[in-house]
Amino acid sequence: MVYNTEDELLGTILATVYPAEEYQVLNIPSIEAGLAQGPEVVPALVILDGAKTGNGTPGQIERIRSDKRFAKCPVLLLIDQEMDEDLLQEAIDAGASEILRKPIDKPEATLRIRQLRLSYEASQHLSLLETRYRQCPEDKCTTGELFRSILDTTVEGIFGLNAQGEHTFVNPAAAAMLGYTQEELLGRNSHLVWHHHHPDGEPYPVDFCPVHLTLQHGVPFHGEDHFIRKDGTFFPVQVSSSPIFAETEIDGAVVIFRDLGKQISTQQELSILKHAVDQSPVSMVITDAQGCIEFVNPKFSSVTGYTAEEARGQNPRFLKSGELPMSTYTELWDTILSGKSWHGTFHNKKKNGELYWEEAVISPVQDERGRIHHFFALKEDITKRKTLEERIRLQVQAMDSAPGYILIADATQPDYPIMYANSAFEKLTGYSIQEVMGKNPRFLQRNDHDQEGLREIRNGLKERQSTQSLIRNYRKDGTPFWNDIRIAPVWSEEGQLTHFIGVCNVVDKLVEVQEKLKENEERLRRAQDYANIGTWDWDIRAGELFLSEQIAPIFGLDREAQKTYYRNFLVAVHPEDKKVVMDRIRRCLIHGDTFQVEHRCILPDGSLRWLQENGNRTLDEEGRPSHLLGLAQDITLRKNAETALRKSEETARKANQAKSEFLSSMSHELRTPLNAILGFGQLMEMDGNLDDQHTDYVQEIIKAGRHLLELINEVLDLAKVESGRIELTPETVECVALVKECLNLVDSVATRQNVTLRYDCSPKLMVSGDRVRIKQVLVNLLSNAIKYNRKDGAVDIKIVNAGDMVRFTVSDTGTGIPEHKMPELFLPFNRLGAENSEIEGTGIGLTISKRLVELMGGRIGAKSKPGIGSNFWFELPEPATGPSVQRAAPITASVIKQEIPVGNNGKRFKVLYIEDNQANLRLMEQIFKTQKHLELITSQSPSLGLEIAAIHQPDLILLDINLPELDGFEVLRLIRMMEWGKDLPVVAISAHAMPHDLEKGAAAGFEAYLTKPLDILNLLGVVSRCLVTKHTVELNDGNPNE
C-alpha cells in the first residue's frame, strides 16, 4: 500500500521488486481508506510519505500498527532532507521499519525495499513453519528438516524463544553474529545474554525490551536496536520479533535480526558514493539494456538543462544535434553491445538549443553470466576545450599564413635561442626553419649591429618590456630588407618570463614611401615658403592656435613663434571682415560646412595683408567639434593685382564703350547723308533718260557712296566681331553653288580688270558654316585677288577635302607680298603699303575674314612669292550627315513688282513714312512713285504722324528712330496702344546700325529694322513682304472658310 505519494521512480522500483503477477500496488489516499480494506488484502509493504503527513507521522504509523493485519508487515517511511531528527526518532519508535530520504536514489532504494521484502517473507515463512511444527507432530521430521535447512542457510540471525524468553533454537548466523556457539545459547534467557545494557552502559530494563513486549503482549516489533556480543561489544541490528500463538495463548516468539554494522558501512559507502556522484565534475548516465535513462547525476542537469525527471525514461539520442554522422552511433552500439567500452565525442544540443561538445566513455554493465543489463556513461563537457583547441588551431594557422614572419625565442636561456619560426620566415629570409633553430635572432643582422632600432630592441629586452622598432635585416643571399618588428614578453602563471615573441613585417615599400614622403614634405615646406602658405590647428577647448613655421610670419610673428591663441587671431582680423570670418567659423563648427574665407589682417606693424583660408572641423568621440584645421595663404599680391586688373578692365570697358559710342555716332552721321546720296543716285541710275556722260557721273557717285558704305559696314563688322556679339547660323552649304554665287558678284570687276576666273570643285562637296559669312570671306579673298592682280591675270578657286575639313584656296597671279610683311597680313587697317596706290581698300577685310573663319571652327592662312602671286586659303569643318539647306531666292526688281499686291477692292496700299529729314522724305517719295500700287503718306513730326495714322489707318508704317519730341521706340509703343495699331506692321529705318541697335529694334517688336543708306530693292522687298502678310491675314479674316 502506497499512501498519498506519486513518485514515478518509486513506482518503477516497486514494479521491479514486487512483480505484478505476485503483488498488487495499491495507491491509498488516506490511512482510514487503507485500514478499511477487506480481509482479502494482505499487506506485504506499507509506504508512507512523511513529507506530507508532517508532525502527524508517528501517530499515523501507530494507527497502522494497531491493526493486526499491519502489525508484522514492514513500514517504509519517505522523508525529506529537512525532517526534524526528534520527529524521525518518534516515527522509528512508533514502528517505522525503514527510512528513505527524498529525492530517492534508485540503487539505494531498490536495495532497501528488496531487503524489506526478503526479511518480511522470511519472517512469515518461519512463523508458518514454527506453527506447523507445533501443530503437526507427525510431520516433525519433514518439517524439521525443512526448518533446519532454512535456519542453517539464511544470512539473517534467527532465534526461537519460548514464553519465558529462553532460546529454543538458534541458527548458525545468529550464533556467529553474537560470538557464541549454538549450544552456548540454547536454553538461556535472551535478554540476559544479548540485551541487558544500552551501548552507553546504562542497564536495559526487561520491561522496555521490544522482544519481551512481543512475548508479553503479542505485539510484533520491527525496528533498530543494539545487541551485545559475547565479548561485550555492541553492534547495531535491525530486528523483527513476531509472536507464536498456541491457539489463543502466546507460546513464544521468533526473532530475526540483521547486523547493521556492515549495512551502515555499506550505507556510508553508498552515501559517499552518492555525494561523489552528485558532486562529480562529469556527467553520469545509467540506462537499462534498451538504452532508456534510469539515472542522471546533477552535473548532467547543469550541463544539458534537463532535470533528472525530464531525462528519466528518455533515450540519450534526445540530445542529438544532428551534426554527427550515423556511422558514429553505429560504431558506438557495435562496441558496447560486444561488451567493450566506447570512447568518443558528441556534438549535442542543450534544452535551450545551445550546442555543446562532450567527451564520453560508455561501458556495458554485465551480470555474473556476462549478460548486459545496464549501460553506464561518463561524459565531460569539453566545449571550452574544443573552443580553445579551435582557437589554438586558428592561431597556429594564422601564424603560419601570416604575411610577416614570426619568431619565438626561449627567454629562459641566456642567448634567447629561436624555438619557433613560421613558414613565412622561410619565404622572406631564404633560411630554412631547421637552419635557424637554436640560434639567436641577431644573426639576421650579420655585422650591421649599429642600428638605432636594434638599440631600442636591446633596451626593451633588458627591461623585459614590449617594444617596436624598425631594423634592417639580411636575407640568406645577402640582400637587405627592412623589418617593422614588434617584440612582446610572455609570462608564466607564476610570473616568470618564459619567451619572447617577435612579429616582423617586411616594409621595404613603406620605408621607400616614407623616404619619398620626407622628400615631399621638404618640397612642401619649401613650396609653402615660396607660395607663402602655412597650416594652422585651433584647439577649440584650450583656445590655442598652433601655426606652422610658414604661417607665423603671415600673422606678423617670428617664425619660431608657432603657438598663439585664438583671441589673438580675432584681434588681427580687419574689423570690417570680422563678422564674415566668425560667421564662416560658426557654420563650419555647427553645420560642418567647409571653412573658406578671404579676409584682411592688420599686422602688429600696422600693415594690411590679405589672407585666403580653407579648413574644416574634426570631431571627438562624442561627435563634438574638437579642432579646426586649415591652410592660410598670403594673397596680398594677388589682391593688389586683382585691384589693378579691375581698374584696367574698367578703363578698357570705358574705352570700348567710348569706341562703340563713337562708331555708332559716326555710323549715324555718315549714313544719314549717304542715304540721300545713294538713294537719289539709285533713282537717277534707274532713270533711262540720262545721256552717257550723266550716266557715268551717276555711277561714279554711286560707286563712291557704296565704297564709303562698305568702309562703314566693315568698321562696324570688325567692331561686332571683336565684341563677340556676332551671331552665326551653322548650316550645310553646297560648295559649287556658293562659288558660283561669289563669282557672279565679282565677275564684273574681273571683266573690267581683264582677269580670268576659274574654279575646281566636286559637285558633291559640302561644308559646314554660316553661309552668309562663308560667302563674305570668299568674296573678300576673290576681291583682293582681282584688285591686286595684274592685267590679263587669272584667279583660281580650288576646293578639296582635307581630312575632316574642307579647304578653300584662292590663287592669283599678282605681284605677291614680301616675306617680311606676311606677319602683318591679318592686322586691322594694315594695307601692307597699298594705301599709297590707286587700289581702293580699308585694310580690315582680312582681319574680319580671319575672325569669322575661327568663329566657325576653322583656320586661315596664306603663302606668297613676290612677282609670282599669292595663295590664300581657309579651312572649315565637313558637315554632319544630313540634307543640304535650301535657301530662298534673292529679291530682284522684277520679283518685287510681281509680289506687291493690290489692296482690297482694287485700292492701293497706304504706307505712312514718319521722318524729320527733308532729303530722306524726298527720296522716299521718289522711290514710291515707281510703285503704282502703293500710296505714300509722309509726316515730319511724330505727333502729327500719329494723328495721320489714326485718320488714314495705313497698311504699313515706315518709322525713323531718331525723331524730335519722341523717338521711334516711344512712337511704336503708342501705336500698339491704339486698337488700329495692335497688329499694324511697323518697319524701323535708322542710321544707327550697331549690333545692339539691331537687337534693341527686334526686342521692341519692329517688323524689320532697315539701316541707312537704304538699298532701294531691299526696302521694296521688305515692304512687299509686310503687305503680302497683312493682305493674307485680312483675306482670311474676311472669309473664314478660306
KAZIGI-V65880 format. One record per pair of residues at least 12 apart in sequence whose C-alpha atoms are under 8 Angstrom apart, sorted by the first residue. I is the first residue (numbers start at 0). J is the second residue. D is the distance in Angstrom with one decimal. If there is no record, write none. Layout:
# KAZIGI-V65880
i=(I/I)
j=(J/J)
d=(D/D)
This chain:
# KAZIGI-V65880
i=(0/0/0/0/0/0/0/0/0/1/1/1/1/1/1/1/2/2/2/2/2/2/2/2/2/3/3/3/3/3/3/3/4/4/4/8/8/9/12/12/12/16/16/16/30/30/30/34/34/41/42/42/42/43/43/43/43/44/44/44/44/44/45/45/45/45/46/46/46/46/47/47/47/47/48/48/48/49/49/49/49/50/50/50/50/54/56/57/57/57/57/57/57/58/58/60/60/60/60/60/61/61/64/70/70/70/71/71/71/71/71/72/73/73/73/73/73/73/74/74/74/74/75/75/75/75/75/76/76/76/76/76/77/77/77/77/78/78/78/78/79/79/79/80/80/91/92/94/94/94/95/95/96/96/96/97/97/97/105/107/122/122/122/122/125/125/126/126/126/128/128/129/130/130/150/150/150/151/151/151/153/154/155/155/155/155/155/155/156/156/156/156/156/156/156/156/156/156/156/157/157/157/157/157/157/157/157/158/158/158/158/158/159/159/159/159/160/160/160/160/160/161/161/161/162/162/162/162/162/163/163/163/164/164/164/164/164/164/165/165/165/165/165/166/166/166/166/166/166/167/167/168/168/169/169/169/173/176/176/177/177/177/177/177/178/178/178/179/190/190/190/192/193/193/193/193/194/194/194/194/196/197/198/198/209/210/210/213/213/213/213/214/214/214/214/214/215/217/217/217/218/218/219/219/219/219/220/220/220/220/221/221/221/221/222/222/222/223/223/223/223/224/224/224/234/234/234/235/235/235/236/236/236/236/236/237/237/237/237/238/238/238/238/239/239/239/240/240/240/240/241/241/276/277/277/277/278/278/279/280/280/281/281/281/281/281/281/282/282/282/282/282/282/282/282/282/282/283/283/283/283/283/283/283/283/284/284/284/284/284/285/285/285/285/286/286/286/287/287/287/288/288/288/288/290/290/290/290/291/291/291/291/291/292/292/292/292/292/292/293/293/294/294/295/295/295/302/302/303/303/303/304/304/304/305/305/318/318/318/319/319/319/320/320/320/320/321/322/323/323/335/335/335/336/336/338/338/338/339/339/340/340/340/340/341/341/341/341/342/342/342/342/343/343/343/344/344/344/344/345/345/345/355/355/355/356/356/356/356/357/357/357/357/357/358/358/358/358/359/359/359/359/360/360/360/361/361/361/361/362/362/362/363/398/399/399/399/400/400/401/402/402/403/403/403/403/403/403/403/404/404/404/404/404/404/404/404/404/405/405/405/405/405/405/405/405/405/406/406/406/406/406/406/406/407/407/407/407/407/407/408/408/408/408/409/409/409/410/410/410/410/411/411/411/414/415/415/416/416/416/416/416/417/417/417/417/417/417/418/418/419/420/427/428/428/428/429/429/429/430/430/443/443/443/444/444/444/445/445/447/450/450/451/452/452/452/453/453/455/455/456/456/463/464/464/465/465/465/465/466/466/466/467/467/467/467/468/468/468/469/469/469/469/470/470/470/480/480/480/481/481/481/481/482/482/482/482/482/483/483/483/483/484/484/484/484/485/485/485/486/486/486/486/487/487/487/488/524/527/528/530/530/531/531/531/531/531/532/532/532/532/532/532/533/533/533/533/533/533/533/533/533/534/534/534/534/534/534/534/534/535/535/535/535/535/535/536/536/536/536/537/537/537/537/538/538/538/539/539/539/539/540/542/542/542/543/543/543/543/544/544/544/544/545/545/545/546/546/546/546/547/548/548/550/550/553/553/554/554/554/555/555/555/571/571/571/572/572/572/572/573/573/573/573/576/576/579/580/580/583/583/587/587/588/588/591/591/592/593/593/593/594/594/594/594/595/595/595/595/596/596/596/597/597/597/597/598/598/608/608/608/609/609/609/609/610/610/610/610/610/611/611/611/611/612/612/612/612/613/613/613/614/614/614/614/615/615/615/616/659/662/662/663/663/663/664/666/666/666/666/667/667/667/667/668/670/670/670/670/671/671/671/672/673/673/673/673/674/674/674/674/675/675/675/675/676/676/676/677/677/677/677/677/677/678/678/678/678/678/679/680/680/680/680/681/681/682/682/683/684/684/708/710/713/713/713/714/715/715/716/717/717/717/719/719/720/720/720/724/725/727/727/727/727/728/728/728/729/729/729/729/729/730/730/730/730/730/730/730/731/731/731/731/731/731/731/731/732/732/732/732/732/732/732/733/733/733/733/733/733/734/734/734/734/734/734/734/735/735/735/735/737/738/741/741/741/742/742/744/745/745/745/748/749/752/752/752/752/753/753/753/754/754/754/754/754/754/754/754/755/755/755/755/756/756/756/756/757/757/757/757/758/758/758/759/759/759/759/760/760/760/761/761/764/765/765/765/766/766/766/766/766/767/767/767/767/767/768/768/768/769/772/773/775/776/776/776/779/779/779/780/780/780/781/781/784/784/784/784/785/786/787/787/787/788/788/788/788/789/789/789/792/792/792/793/793/794/794/794/794/795/795/795/795/796/796/796/797/803/803/804/804/804/804/805/805/805/805/806/806/806/806/807/807/807/808/808/808/808/809/809/809/810/810/810/810/811/811/811/812/812/812/813/813/813/813/814/814/814/814/815/815/815/815/815/815/815/816/816/816/816/816/817/817/817/818/818/824/825/825/825/825/826/826/826/827/827/827/827/828/828/828/829/829/830/852/852/852/855/856/856/857/857/857/857/858/858/858/859/859/859/859/860/860/890/890/890/891/892/895/895/895/895/896/898/898/899/899/899/899/899/900/900/900/900/900/901/902/902/906/907/907/907/907/908/908/908/908/908/908/909/909/909/909/909/909/909/910/910/910/910/910/910/910/910/910/911/911/911/911/911/911/911/911/911/911/912/912/912/912/912/912/912/912/913/913/913/913/913/913/913/913/913/913/914/914/914/914/914/914/914/915/915/915/915/915/915/916/917/920/926/940/940/940/941/941/941/941/941/942/945/945/949/952/954/954/954/954/955/955/955/955/955/955/955/956/956/956/956/957/957/957/957/958/958/958/958/959/959/959/960/960/960/961/967/968/971/984/984/984/984/985/985/985/986/986/986/986/986/987/987/987/987/987/987/988/988/988/988/989/989/989/989/990/990/990/991/991/992/992/1006/1007)
j=(24/25/26/27/33/42/44/45/46/24/25/26/27/45/46/47/26/27/28/29/30/45/46/47/48/26/27/28/29/47/48/51/26/47/48/103/105/103/105/108/109/109/112/113/59/62/63/63/66/68/68/69/72/72/73/116/119/72/73/74/75/116/72/73/74/75/74/75/76/77/74/75/76/77/76/77/78/76/77/78/79/77/78/79/82/86/90/86/89/90/91/92/93/90/93/74/90/93/94/95/93/94/94/218/219/220/119/219/220/221/241/119/95/96/97/115/119/221/94/95/96/97/95/96/97/98/99/95/96/97/98/99/98/99/100/101/98/99/100/101/100/101/102/100/101/222/222/220/221/222/221/222/221/222/223/111/115/222/294/269/239/241/253/255/146/253/241/243/253/142/146/243/243/244/169/170/171/170/171/172/172/172/172/173/255/256/257/258/169/170/171/172/173/174/176/254/255/256/257/169/170/172/173/253/254/255/256/170/173/253/254/255/251/252/253/254/189/251/252/253/254/250/251/252/214/249/250/251/252/188/214/251/188/189/190/211/214/251/185/186/187/188/189/184/185/186/187/188/189/185/186/181/185/181/184/185/256/228/258/193/226/227/228/229/228/229/230/229/205/208/211/227/226/227/228/229/208/225/226/227/227/225/225/233/240/240/254/240/241/242/252/242/249/250/251/252/249/241/242/249/241/242/239/240/241/242/238/239/240/241/237/238/239/240/237/238/239/235/236/237/238/236/237/238/258/259/260/258/259/260/256/257/258/259/260/256/257/258/259/254/255/256/257/254/255/256/252/253/254/255/253/254/296/296/297/298/297/298/298/298/379/298/299/377/378/379/380/295/296/297/298/299/302/376/377/378/379/295/296/298/299/375/376/377/378/296/299/375/376/377/373/374/375/376/373/374/375/372/373/374/371/372/373/374/314/315/373/374/311/312/313/314/315/310/311/312/313/314/315/311/312/307/311/307/310/311/349/380/348/349/350/349/350/351/349/350/347/348/349/346/347/348/346/347/348/354/347/346/345/346/361/362/363/363/371/362/363/371/362/363/360/361/362/363/359/360/361/362/358/359/360/361/358/359/360/356/357/358/359/357/358/359/380/381/382/380/381/382/385/378/379/380/381/382/378/379/380/381/376/377/378/379/376/377/378/374/375/376/377/374/375/376/375/421/421/422/423/422/423/423/423/504/423/424/427/502/503/504/505/420/421/422/423/424/427/502/503/504/419/420/421/423/424/500/501/502/503/418/419/420/421/500/501/502/419/420/498/499/500/501/439/498/499/500/497/498/499/496/497/498/499/496/497/498/439/438/439/436/437/438/439/440/435/436/437/438/439/440/436/437/436/432/474/473/474/475/474/475/476/474/475/472/473/474/471/472/473/472/473/471/470/471/470/468/469/470/468/470/467/468/468/486/488/487/488/485/486/487/488/485/486/487/483/484/485/486/483/484/485/481/482/483/484/482/483/484/505/506/507/505/506/507/510/503/504/505/506/507/503/504/505/506/501/502/503/504/501/502/503/499/500/501/502/499/500/501/500/549/549/549/632/633/549/550/553/632/633/549/550/630/631/632/633/546/547/548/549/550/551/630/631/632/546/547/549/550/628/629/630/631/547/550/628/629/630/631/626/627/628/629/565/626/627/628/625/626/627/624/625/626/627/625/564/565/566/562/563/564/565/562/563/564/565/561/562/563/560/561/562/563/561/560/561/631/632/632/633/571/600/602/602/603/604/600/601/602/598/599/600/601/598/599/600/601/598/599/596/596/598/595/596/615/616/616/624/615/616/615/613/614/615/612/613/614/615/611/612/613/614/611/612/613/609/610/611/612/610/611/633/634/635/633/634/635/638/631/632/633/634/635/631/632/633/634/629/630/631/632/629/630/631/627/628/629/630/627/628/629/628/718/715/993/991/992/993/991/711/990/991/992/989/990/991/992/990/708/990/1011/1012/990/1011/1012/1012/704/708/1011/1012/919/1011/1012/1013/918/919/922/1012/700/701/704/700/701/704/705/1012/1013/922/1012/1013/1014/1015/922/697/698/700/701/701/1015/925/926/697/697/698/1012/841/843/844/847/843/992/993/847/843/846/847/993/994/847/850/851/994/994/768/769/772/855/768/769/770/767/768/769/770/855/767/768/769/770/878/883/884/765/766/767/768/878/882/883/884/765/766/767/768/770/883/884/762/763/764/765/766/883/760/762/763/764/765/766/798/760/761/762/764/774/758/774/777/778/756/778/778/778/781/782/785/785/785/786/790/791/790/791/792/785/788/789/790/791/792/793/794/791/792/793/794/793/794/795/796/793/794/795/796/795/796/797/795/796/797/798/797/798/799/798/799/799/805/877/878/805/875/876/877/878/875/876/877/878/879/855/875/876/855/851/852/848/848/851/852/844/845/848/809/845/871/794/809/809/810/811/813/811/838/813/814/838/811/812/813/814/812/813/814/811/812/813/811/812/809/810/811/812/808/809/810/811/808/809/810/809/876/877/874/875/876/877/874/875/876/877/872/873/874/875/872/873/874/870/871/872/873/870/871/872/868/869/870/871/868/869/870/867/868/869/866/867/868/869/865/866/867/868/863/864/865/866/867/868/869/863/864/865/868/869/863/864/865/863/864/845/843/845/846/849/843/845/846/842/843/845/846/841/842/843/842/843/842/873/874/875/875/875/876/873/874/875/876/873/874/875/871/872/873/874/872/873/1016/1017/1020/1016/1016/1016/1019/1020/1023/930/1023/1027/932/1023/1024/1026/1027/932/1023/1026/1027/1030/932/932/1030/932/931/932/933/934/932/933/934/953/954/1026/933/934/935/936/953/954/955/933/934/935/936/953/954/955/956/957/935/936/937/938/944/948/953/955/956/957/935/936/937/938/956/957/958/959/937/938/939/940/941/944/956/957/958/959/937/938/939/940/958/959/962/938/939/940/959/962/963/939/939/937/1015/962/963/964/962/963/964/965/970/965/970/974/979/979/983/984/1026/1029/983/984/985/986/1022/1025/1026/983/984/985/986/985/986/987/988/985/986/987/988/987/988/989/987/988/989/989/987/1003/985/1005/1006/1025/1029/1005/1006/1007/1005/1006/1007/1008/1009/1000/1005/1006/1007/1008/1009/1008/1009/1010/1011/1008/1009/1010/1011/1010/1011/1012/1010/1011/1010/1011/1025/1021)
d=(6.1/4.8/6.0/6.5/7.5/6.9/6.3/4.8/6.2/7.2/6.0/4.8/5.9/6.1/4.8/6.4/5.9/4.9/5.8/6.3/7.4/7.7/6.1/5.2/6.6/6.9/6.2/5.0/6.8/7.4/6.7/7.8/7.8/7.9/6.2/7.6/7.3/7.6/7.3/7.6/5.9/7.3/7.3/6.0/7.2/8.0/7.4/7.4/7.5/6.8/7.2/6.7/6.5/5.5/7.1/7.4/7.4/5.8/5.3/6.1/7.3/7.6/7.3/6.4/4.8/6.1/5.9/4.7/5.9/7.3/7.3/6.3/5.0/6.2/6.1/4.7/6.5/6.2/5.4/5.0/7.6/7.0/5.3/5.8/7.8/7.0/6.3/7.6/5.8/4.3/7.8/8.0/5.6/8.0/7.5/7.9/7.0/6.0/6.3/6.9/5.5/6.9/7.0/7.4/6.1/7.9/7.9/5.9/7.2/7.5/7.0/6.6/7.4/5.4/7.7/6.6/6.9/7.2/7.3/5.2/5.0/6.6/6.3/5.9/4.9/6.0/7.4/6.4/7.7/6.2/5.0/6.3/6.1/5.0/5.9/6.7/7.3/6.3/5.0/6.0/5.4/5.0/7.5/6.3/6.7/6.8/7.6/7.0/6.3/6.5/7.4/6.7/5.7/5.2/7.9/7.7/8.0/7.8/7.6/7.5/7.9/7.8/7.8/7.0/7.6/7.7/7.7/7.1/7.0/7.0/6.6/7.8/7.2/7.9/8.0/5.1/7.4/5.8/5.9/7.4/7.2/5.9/6.1/7.0/6.5/5.8/5.3/8.0/7.9/6.5/7.5/4.9/3.7/7.5/7.4/8.0/5.6/5.1/6.2/6.0/5.6/7.4/5.8/7.1/5.6/4.5/6.6/6.8/7.2/5.8/5.0/6.5/7.5/6.1/4.8/6.5/7.9/5.3/5.2/6.3/7.7/6.2/4.2/6.6/6.1/6.9/5.2/4.4/7.5/7.6/7.9/7.7/5.5/5.9/7.4/7.2/7.3/7.4/7.4/5.2/5.1/4.3/5.7/6.5/4.9/5.0/5.7/6.5/6.3/5.8/6.2/8.0/6.2/5.8/7.2/6.9/7.9/7.5/7.3/7.7/7.9/7.0/4.5/6.1/5.8/5.3/7.3/6.4/6.9/7.8/7.9/7.5/5.2/4.5/6.4/7.9/7.9/7.5/5.6/6.2/7.9/7.4/7.3/6.3/8.0/6.0/7.6/6.7/6.6/5.9/7.2/6.3/6.8/7.9/6.0/6.3/7.7/7.5/5.3/6.6/7.4/7.1/7.3/5.4/4.7/6.4/7.6/5.3/5.1/6.8/7.5/5.7/4.3/6.6/5.6/5.6/6.6/7.2/5.6/4.4/5.9/5.4/6.4/6.9/7.0/7.5/6.4/6.2/5.2/5.9/6.1/5.3/4.7/4.9/7.4/5.4/5.2/6.8/6.3/7.0/5.7/4.2/6.5/5.7/5.2/6.3/6.6/5.7/4.4/6.4/5.4/6.6/6.3/5.6/5.6/7.2/7.5/7.4/6.8/6.5/7.7/6.2/7.5/6.6/5.6/4.8/7.3/7.4/6.3/7.5/5.0/4.5/7.8/7.9/5.8/4.8/6.1/5.6/5.5/7.6/6.6/7.4/5.7/4.9/6.3/7.0/7.7/5.9/5.0/6.7/6.8/5.6/4.6/6.4/5.6/5.2/6.6/6.1/4.3/6.2/6.4/4.9/4.8/6.5/5.7/7.4/7.9/7.3/7.5/5.1/5.3/4.7/7.4/6.7/5.0/5.0/5.5/6.0/7.0/5.4/6.3/7.2/6.5/5.9/7.5/7.7/7.5/7.3/7.6/4.6/6.1/6.2/5.3/7.3/7.9/6.3/5.4/5.3/6.7/7.2/4.9/6.0/6.4/4.8/5.1/7.2/8.0/6.8/7.4/6.8/7.2/6.2/5.8/7.3/8.0/7.6/5.9/7.8/6.5/7.0/6.7/5.6/4.4/6.9/7.9/5.6/5.2/6.6/7.6/5.8/4.6/6.6/5.8/5.6/6.8/7.0/5.6/4.3/5.9/5.4/6.5/7.5/7.3/7.7/5.5/6.0/5.4/4.7/7.2/6.2/5.2/4.3/5.0/6.7/5.5/5.2/6.6/6.4/6.7/5.6/4.3/6.4/5.6/5.3/6.6/6.9/5.7/4.3/6.5/5.7/5.3/6.3/6.3/6.4/5.1/5.4/6.7/7.4/7.1/6.8/6.4/7.3/6.2/7.4/8.0/6.9/5.4/4.4/6.5/7.3/6.1/7.4/4.9/4.6/7.4/6.2/5.3/6.6/7.9/5.7/5.7/7.7/6.9/7.3/5.6/4.7/6.1/7.7/5.6/4.7/7.0/5.9/5.1/6.7/5.0/6.7/6.7/5.7/4.6/6.3/7.9/5.6/5.2/6.5/6.4/4.8/6.7/6.5/5.0/4.4/6.2/7.2/5.6/7.1/6.1/7.9/5.8/7.2/4.5/4.9/4.8/7.4/6.9/5.3/4.9/5.5/6.1/6.8/5.7/6.2/7.2/6.2/7.5/7.4/4.5/6.1/6.1/5.3/7.3/7.6/6.0/5.3/5.5/7.2/6.9/4.8/5.9/7.8/7.1/8.0/7.0/7.9/7.8/5.0/5.3/5.1/7.5/6.4/7.9/6.7/6.8/7.9/6.5/6.7/6.5/7.4/5.5/4.4/6.3/5.9/5.4/6.7/7.3/5.6/4.4/6.3/6.0/5.5/6.7/7.0/5.7/4.7/6.3/5.3/6.7/7.4/6.9/7.7/6.1/5.7/5.5/5.2/7.4/5.9/5.4/4.8/5.8/7.7/5.6/5.2/6.5/6.4/6.6/5.7/4.4/6.5/5.6/5.3/6.5/6.6/5.6/4.4/6.5/5.7/5.4/6.6/6.5/7.8/6.6/5.9/7.5/8.0/6.8/7.5/7.6/5.7/5.7/6.4/6.5/7.0/5.7/4.3/6.6/7.4/5.7/7.3/4.8/4.2/7.9/5.7/5.4/6.4/6.1/5.3/7.6/6.4/7.7/5.8/4.4/6.2/6.2/7.5/5.9/5.5/6.2/7.5/6.8/5.9/4.6/6.6/7.1/5.5/5.1/6.4/6.5/4.9/6.9/7.6/5.6/5.4/7.2/6.8/5.9/5.6/7.7/7.1/6.1/4.6/6.0/5.8/5.2/5.0/5.6/5.7/4.6/6.4/7.9/4.7/5.9/7.7/6.0/7.7/6.2/7.0/7.9/8.0/6.6/7.7/7.7/6.2/5.5/6.3/7.8/5.3/5.3/6.5/7.4/6.1/4.5/6.3/7.4/5.3/5.1/6.0/5.9/6.7/8.0/6.7/7.4/7.1/7.2/6.6/6.7/6.2/6.3/7.3/6.9/7.4/7.3/6.1/5.3/7.4/5.3/4.8/5.6/7.6/5.7/4.6/6.7/6.0/5.5/6.8/7.1/5.7/4.4/6.3/5.5/6.7/7.0/7.7/5.5/5.9/5.3/4.6/7.1/6.4/5.5/4.7/5.5/7.0/5.6/5.2/6.6/6.4/6.9/5.6/4.5/6.6/5.3/5.3/6.7/6.8/5.3/3.7/6.3/5.6/5.7/6.4/6.2/7.8/7.2/7.9/6.1/7.0/5.9/7.5/6.5/6.6/6.4/6.8/7.8/4.3/5.0/7.4/7.3/7.6/5.3/5.2/5.3/5.9/6.4/6.7/7.9/6.6/7.6/7.3/5.4/7.0/5.4/3.6/5.9/6.1/6.0/6.6/7.4/7.6/7.6/6.9/7.6/5.7/6.1/7.5/6.7/7.7/6.3/7.2/6.6/7.4/7.1/6.2/5.9/7.7/6.7/5.8/7.2/7.6/7.5/7.2/6.9/6.4/7.2/7.7/6.3/7.0/7.1/7.9/7.6/7.9/6.6/7.3/7.5/7.7/5.8/7.8/6.6/7.2/6.8/7.5/7.3/7.8/8.0/5.7/7.9/7.8/7.1/4.9/7.8/6.4/4.4/4.6/7.5/7.9/5.6/5.4/6.0/7.0/7.9/7.7/6.6/6.5/5.8/4.8/6.7/5.8/7.6/5.2/6.0/5.6/5.3/6.1/7.2/6.4/6.3/6.8/7.9/7.4/6.4/4.8/6.7/7.1/7.4/7.4/8.0/5.9/5.5/6.6/7.8/6.3/7.2/5.8/7.5/6.9/7.9/6.6/7.1/5.8/7.6/8.0/7.7/7.4/7.3/6.7/7.6/6.1/7.3/8.0/6.0/7.4/5.8/5.1/7.1/6.8/7.7/7.8/6.4/5.2/4.9/5.1/7.0/7.2/6.4/4.5/6.1/6.0/5.0/6.1/8.0/7.7/6.3/4.8/6.2/5.5/4.4/5.7/7.8/6.2/4.8/6.4/6.1/5.1/6.8/7.7/7.7/7.9/7.9/6.6/6.6/6.3/6.7/6.3/4.9/5.4/6.7/5.7/5.5/4.5/7.8/5.9/7.3/7.7/7.4/6.9/7.8/7.6/5.1/7.7/7.8/6.4/7.4/7.6/6.8/7.8/7.2/7.7/6.9/7.5/7.2/5.5/7.4/7.6/6.8/5.8/7.1/7.7/6.5/5.9/3.8/6.7/6.8/5.3/7.3/7.5/5.8/7.3/5.9/5.9/6.9/5.6/4.6/7.0/7.9/5.7/5.2/6.6/5.7/4.8/6.6/6.7/6.2/5.7/6.1/5.4/4.3/5.1/5.4/5.4/6.1/6.0/6.8/5.8/4.4/6.7/5.4/5.4/6.2/6.6/5.7/4.2/6.8/5.7/5.2/6.2/7.3/5.8/4.4/6.4/5.4/5.6/6.7/5.8/4.4/7.0/6.9/6.4/4.5/7.0/5.6/4.6/6.2/5.5/5.5/5.3/4.1/5.6/6.1/4.4/5.3/5.7/6.4/5.4/7.8/7.2/7.5/7.2/5.9/7.5/7.7/7.6/7.9/5.5/4.8/7.1/7.4/7.8/5.9/6.0/4.7/7.8/5.5/6.3/4.1/5.2/5.1/7.3/4.9/7.3/7.7/7.3/7.0/6.4/6.9/7.1/5.2/4.5/6.7/5.6/5.5/7.1/7.7/5.8/4.1/6.4/5.5/6.3/7.4/7.3/6.5/6.7/6.2/7.8/6.7/5.9/6.7/7.9/6.4/7.6/7.5/5.0/8.0/7.3/7.0/7.4/7.8/7.5/6.6/7.9/6.2/7.9/7.4/7.8/7.8/4.7/5.4/6.2/6.4/5.0/5.9/7.5/6.1/7.9/6.1/4.8/6.0/7.1/4.8/5.3/6.7/7.0/6.0/4.9/6.0/5.6/6.0/4.8/5.7/7.2/5.9/4.6/5.7/7.7/7.8/7.3/6.2/6.3/4.7/6.0/7.1/6.1/4.7/6.4/5.9/4.6/6.0/7.9/5.8/4.8/5.8/6.8/6.5/6.1/7.7/6.4/5.1/6.1/7.5/6.3/5.0/7.2/6.8/5.4/7.1/7.6/4.3/6.4/8.0/6.3/7.5/7.3/7.9/7.3/7.4/7.7/7.3/8.0/7.1/7.5/7.2/6.5/6.9/8.0/7.8/7.4/7.5/6.9/6.8/7.4/7.1/7.7/6.5/5.4/6.0/7.9/7.9/7.5/7.2/7.8/6.6/4.8/6.3/6.0/5.0/6.1/6.8/6.9/6.1/5.0/5.8/5.9/4.7/5.6/6.5/6.4/5.5/6.9/7.6/7.0/7.7/7.4/5.8/6.6/7.8/5.6/5.6/7.5/5.6/5.3/4.9/6.0/7.4/7.4/6.3/7.7/6.2/4.7/6.0/6.1/4.8/5.8/7.0/7.7/6.5/5.1/5.9/5.5/4.8/7.3/6.9/7.9/5.9/7.9/7.7/7.5)
